[in-house]
Amino acid sequence: MDFRPLNDTERRQLIGALRGNAEKNTAILLDRRDTSFAGTTEEITDDEVISAIKSVPCHY
């Protein structure tokens, strides 16, 4: 995977999402294919939670 620094817009969106997560408990969404930032939401669906759990590598 090649490193690509965030552009200014992406950086501002990510910082806002991190602040929202810390202050208002909003969820930070990632794209399943490439783990890029995909926004925030107040509520997450069960399918999104299951997908996140399945994406965690398990070596035990």
N, CA and C of each residue as an Amber inpcrd file, in Angstrom:
protein
   180
   0.8420000  -1.1600000   0.0000000   0.0000000   0.0000000   0.0000000
   0.8970000   1.2360000   0.0000000   0.5820000   2.1400000  -0.8630000
   1.3440000   3.3780000  -0.9690000   0.7960000   4.4220000  -0.0090000
   1.7140000   5.1690000   0.5950000   1.3110000   6.2540000   1.4890000
   0.9120000   7.4570000   0.6670000  -0.2450000   8.0360000   0.9920000
  -0.7020000   9.2600000   0.3540000  -1.1760000  10.1980000   1.4470000
  -0.5170000  11.3270000   1.6240000  -0.9530000  12.2570000   2.6690000
  -2.3490000  12.7960000   2.3590000  -3.0730000  13.1600000   3.4130000
  -4.4080000  13.7150000   3.2420000  -4.3300000  15.1070000   2.6340000
  -5.2920000  15.4060000   1.7590000  -5.3530000  16.7850000   1.2650000
  -6.0690000  17.6190000   2.3310000  -6.1350000  18.9230000   2.1370000
  -6.6870000  19.8160000   3.1690000  -8.1350000  19.4870000   3.5200000
  -8.9540000  19.1870000   2.5230000 -10.3590000  18.8680000   2.7730000
 -10.4920000  17.5920000   3.5820000  -9.7610000  16.5440000   3.1870000
  -9.7990000  15.2760000   3.9130000  -9.3270000  15.4640000   5.3590000
  -8.2960000  16.2510000   5.5190000  -7.7440000  16.4950000   6.8520000
  -8.7650000  17.1890000   7.7490000  -9.4320000  18.2300000   7.2430000
 -10.4410000  18.9410000   8.0190000 -11.6150000  18.0290000   8.3700000
 -12.0530000  17.1970000   7.4200000 -13.1570000  16.2740000   7.6810000
 -12.7840000  15.2650000   8.7550000 -11.5790000  14.7360000   8.6870000
 -11.1400000  13.7460000   9.6660000 -10.9990000  14.3630000  11.0570000
 -10.4360000  15.5470000  11.1310000 -10.3100000  16.2270000  12.4280000
 -11.6930000  16.5060000  13.0120000 -12.6200000  16.9460000  12.1880000
 -13.9890000  17.1800000  12.6530000 -14.6450000  15.8950000  13.1350000
 -14.3930000  14.8030000  12.4280000 -14.9570000  13.5060000  12.8220000
 -14.3670000  13.0370000  14.1500000 -13.0780000  13.2250000  14.3290000
 -12.4450000  12.8310000  15.5850000 -12.9610000  13.6610000  16.7540000
 -13.1630000  14.9590000  16.5200000 -13.7240000  15.8160000  17.5770000
 -15.1580000  15.3960000  17.9040000 -15.9410000  15.1020000  16.8660000
 -17.3100000  14.6620000  17.0780000 -17.3690000  13.3550000  17.8430000
 -16.4280000  12.4630000  17.5550000 -16.3700000  11.1900000  18.2670000
 -16.0500000  11.4160000  19.7310000 -15.1220000  12.2960000  20.0050000
 -14.7080000  12.5460000  21.3840000 -15.7580000  13.3260000  22.1690000
 -16.4140000  14.2880000  21.5270000 -17.3320000  15.1750000  22.2410000
 -18.7900000  14.7150000  22.2130000 -19.2200000  14.1050000  21.0910000
 -20.6370000  13.7600000  20.9390000 -20.8720000  12.2710000  20.7290000
 -19.7950000  11.4850000  20.7810000 -19.9040000  10.0360000  20.6470000
 -20.4390000   9.6000000  19.2860000 -20.1200000  10.3520000  18.2110000
 -20.5320000   9.9400000  16.8690000 -19.5710000   8.8770000  16.3500000
 -20.0870000   8.0140000  15.4870000 -19.2700000   6.9350000  14.9230000
 -18.4830000   7.4500000  13.7210000 -17.2480000   6.9990000  13.5970000
 -16.4110000   7.3270000  12.4470000 -16.4870000   6.1490000  11.4870000
 -16.8490000   6.4190000  10.2390000 -17.0190000   5.3690000   9.2410000
 -15.7970000   5.2600000   8.3400000 -15.4340000   4.0280000   7.9890000
 -14.3330000   3.7600000   7.0700000 -14.8460000   2.9520000   5.8870000
 -14.2590000   3.1820000   4.7240000 -14.5930000   2.4060000   3.5450000
 -14.0720000   0.9830000   3.7240000 -14.8890000  -0.0020000   3.4410000
 -14.4890000  -1.4030000   3.6430000 -13.3580000  -1.8370000   2.7240000
 -13.3090000  -1.2710000   1.5290000 -12.3200000  -1.7130000   0.5390000
 -10.9130000  -1.2100000   0.8140000 -10.7980000   0.0430000   1.2300000
  -9.4520000   0.5960000   1.3710000  -9.2290000   1.3320000   2.7020000
 -10.1540000   1.2110000   3.6220000 -10.1040000   1.8350000   4.9490000
  -9.9410000   3.3540000   4.9120000 -10.3870000   3.9840000   3.8230000
 -10.3520000   5.4420000   3.7730000 -11.5260000   6.0010000   4.5720000
 -11.4030000   7.2370000   4.9960000 -12.4300000   7.9090000   5.7940000
 -13.6970000   8.0490000   4.9600000 -14.8420000   7.6710000   5.5310000
 -16.1030000   7.7070000   4.7900000 -17.1730000   8.5400000   5.4910000
 -16.8100000   9.3360000   6.4660000 -17.7790000  10.1940000   7.1230000
 -18.0870000   9.7870000   8.5500000 -19.1790000  10.3440000   9.0830000
 -19.6030000  10.0520000  10.4530000 -21.1070000   9.8300000  10.4650000
 -21.5960000   9.2740000  11.5470000 -23.0290000   9.0700000  11.7020000
 -23.3740000   9.0050000  13.1810000 -24.5980000   9.3620000  13.4850000
 -25.0850000   9.2690000  14.8590000 -25.4450000   7.8260000  15.1990000
 -26.0060000   7.1080000  14.2400000 -26.4500000   5.7250000  14.4350000
 -25.7650000   4.8260000  13.4140000 -25.4020000   3.6280000  13.8230000
 -24.8490000   2.6670000  12.8860000 -25.7420000   1.4390000  12.8520000
 -25.8130000   0.8160000  11.6720000 -26.6760000  -0.3480000  11.5110000
 -25.9710000  -1.6010000  12.0170000 -26.7620000  -2.6280000  12.2770000
 -26.2000000  -3.9050000  12.7000000 -25.2600000  -4.4710000  11.6370000
 -25.6150000  -4.2900000  10.3590000 -24.7680000  -4.7970000   9.2710000
 -23.3890000  -4.1420000   9.2820000 -23.3290000  -2.8440000   9.5770000
 -22.0430000  -2.1550000   9.6460000 -21.2070000  -2.6720000  10.8060000
 -21.8380000  -2.9560000  11.9360000 -21.1220000  -3.4920000  13.0950000
 -20.5900000  -4.8790000  12.7850000 -21.4200000  -5.7320000  12.1880000
 -20.9920000  -7.0910000  11.8400000 -19.8530000  -7.0500000  10.8430000
 -19.9390000  -6.1710000   9.8530000 -18.8710000  -6.0360000   8.8620000
 -17.5690000  -5.5930000   9.5180000 -17.6450000  -4.6600000  10.4660000
 -16.4460000  -4.1930000  11.1650000 -15.8110000  -5.3140000  11.9690000
 -16.6350000  -6.1040000  12.6370000 -16.1090000  -7.2150000  13.4270000
 -15.4460000  -8.2490000  12.5190000 -16.0780000  -8.5460000  11.3870000
 -15.5190000  -9.5280000  10.4490000 -14.2010000  -9.0570000   9.8380000
 -14.0060000  -7.7470000   9.7660000 -12.8040000  -7.2300000   9.1160000
 -11.5710000  -7.2850000  10.0010000 -11.7490000  -7.5610000  11.2860000
 -10.6080000  -7.6240000  12.2080000  -9.9090000  -8.9780000  12.0440000
  -8.6190000  -8.9450000  11.7160000  -7.9070000 -10.2190000  11.5730000
  -7.8490000 -10.9810000  12.8890000  -8.0510000 -12.2580000  12.8160000
  -8.0200000 -13.1000000  13.9990000  -6.9870000 -14.2030000  13.7910000
  -5.9410000 -14.1970000  14.5620000  -4.8570000 -15.1510000  14.3970000
  -4.7720000 -16.1300000  15.5470000  -5.7750000 -16.1570000  16.3990000
  -5.7140000 -17.0040000  17.5730000  -6.6340000 -18.1850000  17.4580000
